[in-house]
Amino acid sequence: MYVGGAWVESEAGGRTEATSPATGETIGSVPEGTREDARRAIAAANAAQREWAGRSAFERAAAMERVAGIIEERRDELAHTLTLDQGKPLHAESYAEVDELVEYWRMAAGDARRLEGLDASKRVLAYRVPRGVVGVITPWNWPYTMAAEVVAPALASGNTVVWGPASSTSVCSVKLAECVVDAELPAGVFNVVTGPGSVVGDEIAANEGTHAIGFVGSVATGYRVAERAAGKALLLEMGGNGPLVVLDDADLDAAVEATLAAAFLCAGQSCTAGERFLVHEDVHDEYVEKLTSAVSRAVRLGDPFADETTMGPLNNEGTAAKMDSHVGDAIERGATLVGGGARAQGFPTELYYEATVLDGVTDEMEVATEETFGPIVPITTIRSEDEALALIDSSPFGLLTAVFTRDLRRGLRFAEAARAGWVNVNESTNYWESHLPFGGRAGSQSGIGRVGGRFSMETFTELKTVVVNLG
């Protein structure tokens, strides 16, 4: 772990072995952090915060640029570690995540230079100042970029950081931490504590030494973080089930290609994954036929280090077991299994799951109401766009929706009516750009606040008012 400017072991001496979901082999070990380790990291961040906040925006931006440069130099190592630790296909996904990771740090550098009032040599009467210490808790599905979209803007806007990464991808998280450390930020500005979320993450959220919390992860964990961090500034990016709507005038070839990206990128393990596919009855049969052919043609489940592989294993047994449960529940309640539906055989681990397509999915099925987080296309037939909007409204989630139609006016009307924080028209649910504001609709279980470029900094800074009496 990295605490107060030094690489350290857990104060209790424990370590946790990391097993690759791709090979089943042990690929390393990380310290098993304790609450005391988290407290030491928080204390170090507090001790470093005033001096870091006093640096000019240009100095902090230069530090972010150094991190980006080191990541570029270590592109191959970072991508290979990500494939081993998370399971993503090396050529189809891991290199792309590393390249996007570079952009997050470069974007934070640019946004920091433009953040009003944060140049130490100048002040206005109302200006934004850093919160102090930002606690960051991140998931295992995008262990590089989900961390960067929170850590980079928090640091760039003058905060110090204590980061608790997901336990199941701590090996590649430490590889990213090495890039930050080797950019030579002052001691205590950046800290990372590996260990169980129920211990390390809970301490980061609850400890009085953290002043804002950036969390990306599941709904249940997000609610727990919000409870423990009550009274602090919160950025919570939580779950979704990404309805993708195919209206009767849709370009079906485009909709099918978008479905592949929505359902099978990162093996479906994404908060933006399409997990409900609402298809108009007039085009339903043709859509299913085209989709079945496309899945057979384009989805290649296999060794994530192989060039031809497009989908690797699921990351952990809990996610695979949920796929088993949701598929079984849907079939038992009357859904039709079009393809897949089981764990694939002949691989080093039992985490490789077939690309799955279900038809005839109805509202009472788990796959329609919950976040499956696996490689699955659950199809529901609709009769109108009003019915699609009603189904979206009935969902507890409100993160992201996509709609396919040839009529731009119809698409815009649908986008404005859909209860979601982000809507794509004629694009996959898994399409986003890192500088745009991303987050859930108010009143849903998808979180509060926005990640993305300078919008994250709005949570990690606050307005300060100074009145000067010149009399």
C-alpha positions as CSV (number, residue, x, y, z in Angstrom):
1,M,0.0,0.0,0.0
2,Y,1.1,3.6,-0.4
3,V,0.7,5.8,2.6
4,G,2.3,9.1,3.5
5,G,4.9,8.9,0.7
6,A,6.0,5.4,1.3
7,W,5.1,1.8,0.2
8,V,4.1,0.0,3.3
9,E,2.6,-3.3,4.5
10,S,-0.5,-3.6,6.6
11,E,0.0,-2.8,10.2
12,A,-1.4,-6.3,11.0
13,G,1.0,-8.0,8.5
14,G,-1.8,-9.8,6.6
15,R,-1.7,-10.3,2.8
16,T,-4.3,-11.5,0.3
17,E,-3.5,-13.6,-2.7
18,A,-4.9,-12.5,-6.1
19,T,-6.2,-15.2,-8.4
20,S,-6.6,-14.6,-12.1
21,P,-10.2,-15.2,-13.4
22,A,-8.7,-16.0,-16.8
23,T,-6.1,-18.6,-15.8
24,G,-7.0,-19.6,-12.2
25,E,-3.3,-18.9,-11.3
26,T,-2.1,-16.8,-8.4
27,I,-0.7,-13.6,-9.9
28,G,0.4,-11.8,-6.8
29,S,-0.6,-10.7,-3.3
30,V,-1.6,-7.4,-1.8
31,P,-1.6,-6.2,1.8
32,E,-4.9,-6.8,3.7
33,G,-5.5,-3.4,5.1
34,T,-7.1,-2.7,8.4
35,R,-9.0,0.3,9.8
36,E,-5.8,1.5,11.4
37,D,-4.1,1.5,8.0
38,A,-7.0,3.6,6.6
39,R,-6.7,6.0,9.5
40,R,-3.0,6.4,8.9
41,A,-3.6,7.2,5.2
42,I,-6.3,9.7,6.1
43,A,-4.0,11.4,8.6
44,A,-1.3,11.6,6.0
45,A,-3.7,13.1,3.5
46,N,-4.8,15.7,6.0
47,A,-1.2,16.6,6.8
48,A,-0.4,17.1,3.2
49,Q,-3.6,18.9,2.1
50,R,-2.8,22.5,3.0
51,E,0.5,22.6,1.1
52,W,-1.0,20.8,-1.9
53,A,-4.0,23.2,-2.1
54,G,-1.5,26.1,-1.9
55,R,0.2,25.0,-5.1
56,S,-0.8,26.8,-8.2
57,A,-3.2,25.2,-10.6
58,F,-0.4,25.0,-13.1
59,E,1.9,23.1,-10.8
60,R,-0.9,20.6,-10.0
61,A,-1.7,20.3,-13.7
62,A,2.0,19.5,-14.5
63,A,1.8,16.7,-11.9
64,M,-1.3,15.2,-13.6
65,E,0.6,15.4,-16.9
66,R,3.5,13.5,-15.4
67,V,1.1,10.7,-14.3
68,A,-0.3,10.5,-17.9
69,G,3.2,10.3,-19.3
70,I,4.2,7.4,-17.0
71,I,1.0,5.5,-17.8
72,E,1.8,5.8,-21.6
73,E,5.3,4.5,-21.0
74,R,3.9,1.5,-19.1
75,R,1.0,0.8,-21.5
76,D,1.9,-2.8,-22.2
77,E,2.5,-3.7,-18.5
78,L,-0.7,-2.1,-17.4
79,A,-2.8,-3.8,-20.1
80,H,-1.3,-7.2,-19.4
81,T,-1.9,-6.8,-15.7
82,L,-5.5,-5.7,-16.3
83,T,-6.2,-8.8,-18.4
84,L,-4.7,-11.1,-15.8
85,D,-6.4,-9.4,-12.8
86,Q,-9.8,-8.5,-14.3
87,G,-10.2,-10.8,-17.2
88,K,-10.7,-8.3,-20.0
89,P,-9.5,-9.4,-23.5
90,L,-6.1,-7.8,-24.0
91,H,-6.5,-6.6,-27.6
92,A,-10.2,-6.0,-27.7
93,E,-10.5,-4.1,-24.4
94,S,-7.5,-3.8,-22.0
95,Y,-5.4,-1.6,-24.3
96,A,-8.4,0.7,-24.9
97,E,-8.9,1.1,-21.1
98,V,-5.3,2.1,-20.6
99,D,-5.5,4.6,-23.4
100,E,-8.7,6.1,-21.9
101,L,-6.9,6.2,-18.6
102,V,-4.3,8.5,-20.0
103,E,-7.1,10.9,-21.2
104,Y,-8.6,11.1,-17.7
105,W,-5.3,12.4,-16.2
106,R,-4.7,14.8,-19.1
107,M,-8.3,16.1,-18.9
108,A,-7.9,16.7,-15.2
109,A,-4.7,18.7,-15.9
110,G,-6.6,20.9,-18.4
111,D,-9.7,21.4,-16.2
112,A,-7.6,22.3,-13.2
113,R,-6.0,25.2,-15.1
114,R,-9.5,26.6,-15.9
115,L,-11.1,26.0,-12.5
116,E,-12.0,29.4,-11.3
117,G,-10.1,30.9,-8.4
118,L,-7.7,28.0,-7.7
119,D,-4.5,29.8,-8.8
120,A,-2.8,30.5,-5.5
121,S,-1.6,33.9,-6.7
122,K,-5.1,35.3,-7.4
123,R,-8.4,35.5,-5.6
124,V,-11.9,36.7,-6.4
125,L,-14.6,37.5,-4.0
126,A,-16.4,34.2,-4.6
127,Y,-14.2,31.3,-5.7
128,R,-14.0,27.5,-5.5
129,V,-11.6,25.9,-3.0
130,P,-10.8,22.2,-2.4
131,R,-12.9,20.3,0.1
132,G,-9.8,18.8,1.8
133,V,-9.3,15.1,1.8
134,V,-11.4,13.1,-0.8
135,G,-12.0,9.4,0.0
136,V,-12.3,7.3,-3.1
137,I,-13.9,3.9,-3.3
138,T,-13.8,2.2,-6.7
139,P,-15.1,-1.1,-8.3
140,W,-13.4,-4.0,-10.1
141,N,-15.1,-3.8,-13.5
142,W,-13.1,-0.8,-14.8
143,P,-10.3,-0.7,-12.2
144,Y,-8.2,1.9,-14.1
145,T,-10.7,4.3,-15.6
146,M,-13.3,4.3,-12.8
147,A,-10.5,5.2,-10.4
148,A,-9.0,7.9,-12.7
149,E,-12.4,9.6,-13.2
150,V,-12.5,10.3,-9.5
151,V,-8.9,10.4,-8.3
152,A,-7.5,12.6,-11.1
153,P,-10.0,15.5,-10.7
154,A,-9.9,15.3,-6.9
155,L,-6.1,15.7,-7.0
156,A,-6.1,18.3,-9.8
157,S,-8.5,20.5,-7.9
158,G,-6.3,20.7,-4.8
159,N,-7.5,17.9,-2.6
160,T,-5.5,15.1,-1.2
161,V,-6.7,11.5,-1.8
162,V,-7.1,8.2,0.1
163,W,-8.1,5.5,-2.3
164,G,-9.6,2.1,-1.4
165,P,-9.7,0.0,-4.6
166,A,-11.8,-3.2,-5.0
167,S,-10.3,-6.2,-3.4
168,S,-10.6,-8.5,-6.5
169,T,-8.6,-6.2,-8.8
170,S,-6.1,-4.8,-6.3
171,V,-3.1,-6.0,-8.3
172,C,-3.7,-3.8,-11.3
173,S,-4.9,-1.0,-9.0
174,V,-1.4,-1.1,-7.4
175,K,0.1,-0.9,-10.9
176,L,-1.8,2.3,-11.5
177,A,-0.8,3.6,-8.1
178,E,2.8,3.1,-9.0
179,C,2.3,5.4,-12.0
180,V,0.9,8.1,-9.7
181,V,3.7,7.7,-7.1
182,D,6.4,7.8,-9.7
183,A,5.1,11.1,-10.9
184,E,6.6,12.4,-7.7
185,L,3.6,14.1,-6.0
186,P,4.4,15.3,-2.5
187,A,4.2,12.7,0.3
188,G,0.7,12.3,1.7
189,V,-1.1,13.8,-1.3
190,F,-2.0,10.4,-2.8
191,N,-2.5,7.3,-0.7
192,V,-3.9,3.9,-1.5
193,V,-5.0,1.2,1.0
194,T,-5.8,-2.3,-0.2
195,G,-8.1,-4.5,1.8
196,P,-11.7,-5.5,2.4
197,G,-14.3,-2.9,1.5
198,S,-16.2,-3.6,4.6
199,V,-13.1,-2.6,6.6
200,V,-11.0,-0.2,4.6
201,G,-13.8,1.3,2.5
202,D,-16.0,1.7,5.5
203,E,-13.3,3.6,7.4
204,I,-12.6,5.9,4.5
205,A,-16.3,6.7,4.2
206,A,-17.0,7.2,7.9
207,N,-13.7,8.8,9.2
208,E,-14.0,12.5,10.2
209,G,-10.7,13.1,8.4
210,T,-12.3,12.7,4.9
211,H,-14.3,15.6,3.7
212,A,-15.8,14.3,0.4
213,I,-16.4,10.8,-0.9
214,G,-16.2,9.7,-4.5
215,F,-17.8,6.2,-4.9
216,V,-18.4,4.1,-8.0
217,G,-20.0,0.7,-7.5
218,S,-23.2,-1.2,-6.6
219,V,-26.4,0.2,-5.3
220,A,-26.2,-1.7,-2.0
221,T,-22.7,-0.6,-1.3
222,G,-23.4,3.0,-2.4
223,Y,-26.3,3.2,0.1
224,R,-24.0,2.0,2.8
225,V,-21.3,4.5,1.9
226,A,-23.9,7.3,1.9
227,E,-25.0,6.3,5.3
228,R,-21.5,6.1,6.8
229,A,-20.5,9.4,5.1
230,A,-23.6,11.3,6.2
231,G,-22.9,15.1,6.1
232,K,-20.1,14.9,3.6
233,A,-20.1,16.0,0.0
234,L,-21.0,12.8,-2.0
235,L,-20.4,11.7,-5.6
236,L,-22.1,8.3,-5.9
237,E,-22.2,6.6,-9.3
238,M,-24.1,3.4,-8.8
239,G,-26.1,0.8,-10.8
240,G,-28.2,0.7,-13.9
241,N,-29.9,-1.7,-16.2
242,G,-29.5,0.3,-19.4
243,P,-32.7,-0.1,-21.4
244,L,-32.0,-0.1,-25.1
245,V,-35.2,0.6,-27.0
246,V,-35.6,-0.4,-30.7
247,L,-38.6,1.4,-32.2
248,D,-40.5,0.3,-35.2
249,D,-38.6,2.7,-37.6
250,A,-35.1,1.7,-36.3
251,D,-32.1,0.9,-38.5
252,L,-32.0,-2.8,-37.3
253,D,-28.4,-3.4,-38.5
254,A,-27.2,-0.4,-36.4
255,A,-29.4,-1.5,-33.4
256,V,-28.0,-5.0,-33.5
257,E,-24.3,-3.8,-33.6
258,A,-25.1,-1.5,-30.7
259,T,-26.7,-4.4,-28.9
260,L,-23.4,-6.4,-29.1
261,A,-21.5,-3.4,-27.6
262,A,-24.2,-2.9,-25.0
263,A,-24.4,-6.5,-23.8
264,F,-20.9,-8.0,-24.3
265,L,-18.3,-5.2,-23.7
266,C,-16.4,-6.1,-20.5
267,A,-18.6,-9.3,-20.6
268,G,-21.6,-7.2,-19.6
269,Q,-19.9,-6.1,-16.3
270,S,-20.6,-2.4,-16.6
271,C,-23.1,0.0,-15.0
272,T,-23.9,1.2,-18.6
273,A,-24.5,-2.3,-20.0
274,G,-27.7,-2.8,-21.8
275,E,-29.6,-5.1,-19.5
276,R,-33.1,-4.6,-20.9
277,F,-33.9,-4.6,-24.7
278,L,-37.3,-3.2,-25.5
279,V,-38.1,-4.1,-29.1
280,H,-41.2,-3.0,-31.0
281,E,-43.4,-5.9,-32.1
282,D,-43.2,-4.9,-35.8
283,V,-39.5,-5.4,-36.0
284,H,-39.1,-8.0,-33.2
285,D,-38.6,-11.2,-35.3
286,E,-36.2,-9.6,-37.7
287,Y,-34.2,-8.1,-34.8
288,V,-33.9,-11.4,-33.0
289,E,-32.8,-13.2,-36.3
290,K,-30.2,-10.6,-37.0
291,L,-29.0,-10.5,-33.4
292,T,-28.6,-14.3,-33.3
293,S,-26.5,-14.2,-36.4
294,A,-24.4,-11.3,-35.1
295,V,-23.7,-13.0,-31.8
296,S,-22.5,-16.1,-33.6
297,R,-20.3,-14.0,-35.9
298,A,-18.8,-11.4,-33.6
299,V,-18.6,-12.7,-30.0
300,R,-15.5,-14.8,-29.5
301,L,-15.3,-16.1,-25.9
302,G,-11.8,-17.3,-25.0
303,D,-8.4,-16.7,-23.7
304,P,-8.3,-13.0,-23.0
305,F,-4.7,-12.8,-24.2
306,A,-5.5,-14.3,-27.7
307,D,-5.8,-11.8,-30.5
308,E,-9.2,-13.1,-31.7
309,T,-10.9,-13.1,-28.4
310,T,-13.6,-10.4,-27.9
311,M,-15.0,-11.5,-24.6
312,G,-13.1,-12.8,-21.6
313,P,-14.3,-14.4,-18.3
314,L,-16.4,-12.9,-15.6
315,N,-14.4,-11.4,-12.8
316,N,-15.7,-13.3,-9.8
317,E,-17.9,-16.2,-8.7
318,G,-20.6,-13.9,-7.2
319,T,-21.2,-12.3,-10.6
320,A,-21.3,-15.7,-12.4
321,A,-23.7,-17.1,-9.8
322,K,-26.0,-14.2,-10.4
323,M,-26.0,-14.9,-14.1
324,D,-27.0,-18.5,-13.3
325,S,-29.8,-17.3,-11.0
326,H,-31.2,-14.7,-13.4
327,V,-31.1,-17.0,-16.5
328,G,-32.7,-19.9,-14.5
329,D,-35.4,-17.6,-13.1
330,A,-36.3,-16.2,-16.5
331,I,-36.6,-19.7,-18.1
332,E,-38.6,-21.0,-15.2
333,R,-41.1,-18.1,-15.6
334,G,-41.5,-18.6,-19.4
335,A,-38.7,-16.8,-21.2
336,T,-37.2,-18.5,-24.3
337,L,-33.5,-19.2,-24.4
338,V,-32.3,-18.2,-27.9
339,G,-28.6,-18.8,-27.2
340,G,-26.1,-19.4,-24.5
341,G,-27.4,-19.6,-21.0
342,A,-24.6,-21.5,-19.3
343,R,-21.0,-21.5,-18.1
344,A,-18.7,-22.4,-20.9
345,Q,-16.7,-25.7,-20.6
346,G,-13.0,-26.4,-21.3
347,F,-11.6,-23.2,-19.8
348,P,-9.1,-22.8,-16.9
349,T,-11.8,-21.4,-14.6
350,E,-15.6,-21.7,-14.3
351,L,-16.0,-17.9,-14.8
352,Y,-16.2,-18.1,-18.7
353,Y,-19.9,-17.5,-19.5
354,E,-21.6,-18.0,-22.9
355,A,-23.1,-15.0,-24.7
356,T,-26.7,-15.3,-23.7
357,V,-29.9,-14.1,-25.5
358,L,-33.4,-14.5,-23.8
359,D,-36.6,-13.7,-25.5
360,G,-40.1,-13.2,-24.0
361,V,-38.8,-11.5,-20.9
362,T,-41.5,-10.0,-18.7
363,D,-41.6,-7.6,-15.8
364,E,-41.7,-10.1,-13.0
365,M,-38.4,-11.8,-14.0
366,E,-35.2,-10.9,-12.0
367,V,-33.4,-10.2,-15.3
368,A,-35.8,-7.4,-16.0
369,T,-35.8,-5.7,-12.6
370,E,-32.3,-6.2,-11.3
371,E,-28.7,-5.5,-12.5
372,T,-27.5,-8.8,-13.9
373,F,-23.9,-7.6,-14.7
374,G,-23.2,-10.4,-17.2
375,P,-23.2,-11.1,-21.0
376,I,-26.9,-11.2,-21.5
377,V,-29.5,-9.8,-23.9
378,P,-33.0,-10.0,-22.3
379,I,-35.6,-9.0,-24.9
380,T,-39.1,-7.7,-24.1
381,T,-41.6,-7.0,-26.9
382,I,-43.3,-3.6,-26.8
383,R,-46.2,-2.1,-28.8
384,S,-45.3,1.6,-28.6
385,E,-42.8,4.1,-27.4
386,D,-45.2,5.1,-24.7
387,E,-45.0,1.5,-23.4
388,A,-41.2,1.7,-23.5
389,L,-41.2,4.9,-21.5
390,A,-43.6,3.4,-19.0
391,L,-41.2,0.5,-18.5
392,I,-38.3,2.8,-18.0
393,D,-40.3,4.9,-15.5
394,S,-41.1,1.7,-13.5
395,S,-37.4,0.8,-13.1
396,P,-35.7,1.7,-9.9
397,F,-32.6,2.7,-12.0
398,G,-32.1,5.9,-13.9
399,L,-28.6,5.9,-15.2
400,L,-28.5,5.5,-18.9
401,T,-31.0,4.7,-21.7
402,A,-30.6,4.3,-25.5
403,V,-33.2,4.5,-28.3
404,F,-33.0,3.6,-32.0
405,T,-35.2,5.5,-34.5
406,R,-34.7,7.0,-37.9
407,D,-36.7,10.1,-36.9
408,L,-34.4,12.5,-35.1
409,R,-37.3,14.5,-33.7
410,R,-38.8,11.3,-32.3
411,G,-35.5,10.4,-30.8
412,L,-35.1,13.8,-29.1
413,R,-38.6,13.7,-27.7
414,F,-38.0,10.2,-26.4
415,A,-34.6,11.3,-24.9
416,E,-36.2,14.2,-23.0
417,A,-39.1,12.0,-21.7
418,A,-36.9,9.1,-20.5
419,R,-36.1,9.2,-16.8
420,A,-32.3,8.8,-17.1
421,G,-29.3,10.9,-16.4
422,W,-27.9,10.1,-19.9
423,V,-29.7,9.1,-23.1
424,N,-28.1,7.9,-26.3
425,V,-30.0,8.2,-29.6
426,N,-28.9,5.7,-32.2
427,E,-25.9,4.6,-30.1
428,S,-25.1,1.8,-27.7
429,T,-25.7,2.2,-24.0
430,N,-22.0,1.6,-23.5
431,Y,-21.0,4.8,-25.3
432,W,-19.8,7.7,-23.3
433,E,-17.1,10.4,-23.5
434,S,-14.9,11.0,-20.5
435,H,-15.3,14.8,-20.4
436,L,-19.1,14.8,-20.3
437,P,-21.3,14.8,-17.2
438,F,-22.3,11.3,-16.4
439,G,-24.6,10.1,-13.5
440,G,-28.1,9.0,-12.5
441,R,-31.4,10.7,-12.5
442,A,-32.7,12.2,-9.2
443,G,-35.0,9.9,-7.4
444,S,-33.4,6.7,-8.8
445,Q,-31.0,4.1,-7.3
446,S,-28.3,5.2,-9.7
447,G,-26.6,7.7,-7.5
448,I,-26.0,11.5,-7.1
449,G,-23.6,13.9,-8.6
450,R,-21.7,13.7,-11.9
451,V,-18.4,12.2,-12.9
452,G,-16.7,13.4,-16.1
453,G,-14.1,16.1,-16.5
454,R,-14.7,19.4,-14.6
455,F,-18.1,18.1,-13.4
456,S,-16.4,15.9,-10.8
457,M,-14.6,18.9,-9.5
458,E,-18.0,20.6,-8.7
459,T,-18.3,17.9,-5.9
460,F,-14.7,18.0,-4.8
461,T,-14.6,21.8,-4.4
462,E,-16.9,24.3,-2.7
463,L,-17.6,28.0,-3.0
464,K,-15.9,30.3,-0.6
465,T,-16.9,33.9,-0.2
466,V,-14.4,36.6,1.0
467,V,-15.6,40.1,2.0
468,V,-12.8,42.7,2.2
469,N,-13.5,45.9,4.1
470,L,-11.5,48.6,2.4
471,G,-12.6,51.4,4.8
